Amino acid sequence: MIVPGIIGCLQALEVQKIALGLPVLSQKQIVADLLGEGPYFRTFNLRPRRRDCLGCRPVLPSEVLLGLSIPTPTTCLLPSSFSLLPQNRISCEDYRKYVDRKEKHLLLDVREPIQFEICSLPQAKNIPLLELEKKMDELEGLIRSEGDSKVMVICRRGIHSVEATRMLVEHGISNVCNIDGGLTSWQKTVDPLFPLY
């Protein structure tokens, strides 16, 4: 009963801040880890909602709700990983076999550094998606240091890694694979003890 009480107090505090016209924790996610040794609370910035995304927008169009027409809008909820070529995709199970065979590769984790600190796969290098464009030279240096090996890209759910894979292919790095489903799929299909947040 202690944890729901603490979270409830935080929610009540936000309501009070709204009532008083004070700034609130908008576009932020708070993660509470009350069993650890601290910090007990971590705050993550969330990306803003996109008005052109059917999944993100605050209110669905009435035509969709009424079933009058089904548009084909862009959406950022589900990546179009199917648009990646088959040679640019790998399942978590197949990646595990790749690792077990000790094949040379560079594992690129494109999550934010604070997420990377919480949990990551062994040997992963962290370059956040938002910094990837400007750190392309650094990445190419890492690839050369690994003997021009294949680049495997991962994130939490396989959404940002799809975008990163596309960026790398467009930049001319063709020997790259998105790990489908990301760390969430890794925990479900390969390692059930892998910690997630």
TAHUMO-V506064 format. One record per pair of residues at least 6 apart in sequence whose ideal C-beta (glycine too) atoms are under 7 Angstrom apart, sorted by the first residue. I is the first residue (numbers start at 1). J is the second residue. D is the distance in whole Angstrom. If there is no record, write none. Layout:
BEGIN
I;J;D + I;J;D
END
This chain:
BEGIN
3;34;6 + 6;32;7 + 7;32;7 + 10;30;7 + 14;24;5 + 14;25;6 + 17;24;5 + 18;24;6 + 27;45;6 + 27;46;5 + 27;48;6 + 28;43;5 + 28;44;7 + 28;45;6 + 28;46;6 + 29;44;5 + 29;46;6 + 30;41;6 + 30;43;5 + 31;42;5 + 31;44;7 + 31;197;6 + 32;40;6 + 32;41;6 + 33;40;6 + 34;40;6 + 42;114;6 + 44;114;7 + 49;56;4 + 49;57;6 + 49;58;7 + 50;56;5 + 50;76;6 + 51;57;6 + 52;73;7 + 52;74;5 + 53;73;7 + 53;74;6 + 53;75;5 + 53;76;5 + 54;60;7 + 54;73;4 + 54;75;5 + 55;75;5 + 55;76;7 + 55;77;3 + 56;76;6 + 63;69;5 + 64;70;7 + 64;71;7 + 79;158;7 + 79;159;5 + 79;162;4 + 79;163;7 + 81;89;7 + 81;158;7 + 81;162;5 + 81;178;6 + 81;180;6 + 84;162;7 + 84;165;6 + 84;178;6 + 88;165;6 + 88;169;6 + 88;176;6 + 88;177;6 + 88;178;6 + 89;177;6 + 89;178;5 + 89;180;6 + 90;152;7 + 90;177;4 + 90;179;6 + 90;180;7 + 91;180;5 + 92;179;6 + 92;180;7 + 92;181;6 + 92;185;5 + 92;186;5 + 92;189;5 + 92;190;5 + 93;189;6 + 93;190;6 + 95;152;6 + 95;179;5 + 96;190;5 + 98;105;7 + 104;146;6 + 104;147;6 + 104;149;4 + 105;149;5 + 105;150;5 + 105;151;7 + 105;152;5 + 106;125;7 + 106;142;6 + 106;143;6 + 106;146;5 + 106;149;6 + 106;151;5 + 107;121;6 + 107;123;6 + 107;124;5 + 107;125;7 + 107;152;5 + 107;154;7 + 108;125;6 + 108;127;6 + 108;151;6 + 108;152;7 + 108;153;5 + 109;116;6 + 109;120;6 + 109;124;4 + 109;125;7 + 109;126;5 + 109;154;5 + 109;155;7 + 110;127;6 + 110;128;6 + 110;129;4 + 110;132;6 + 110;153;6 + 110;155;5 + 110;160;5 + 110;161;6 + 110;164;4 + 111;128;7 + 111;155;5 + 111;156;6 + 112;128;5 + 113;126;6 + 113;128;7 + 115;156;7 + 116;126;4 + 118;197;5 + 119;194;7 + 119;195;5 + 119;196;7 + 119;197;7 + 121;154;7 + 125;142;6 + 127;135;5 + 127;139;6 + 129;160;5 + 129;163;6 + 129;164;5 + 132;164;6 + 132;167;6 + 133;167;7 + 136;171;6 + 143;151;6 + 150;175;5 + 150;177;6 + 151;168;6 + 151;173;6 + 151;175;7 + 151;176;4 + 152;177;5 + 152;179;6 + 153;161;4 + 153;164;5 + 153;165;5 + 153;176;6 + 153;177;7 + 153;178;5 + 153;179;7 + 154;161;5 + 154;179;4 + 154;182;6 + 154;183;6 + 155;161;4 + 155;182;5 + 156;182;5 + 156;183;5 + 156;184;6 + 157;181;7 + 157;182;5 + 157;184;5 + 158;178;7 + 158;179;7 + 158;180;5 + 158;181;5 + 158;182;4 + 158;185;7 + 161;178;5 + 161;179;6 + 161;182;6 + 162;178;5 + 165;176;6 + 165;178;4 + 168;176;5 + 169;176;6 + 183;194;7 + 183;196;7 + 184;196;7 + 186;194;6 + 187;194;4 + 187;196;5
END
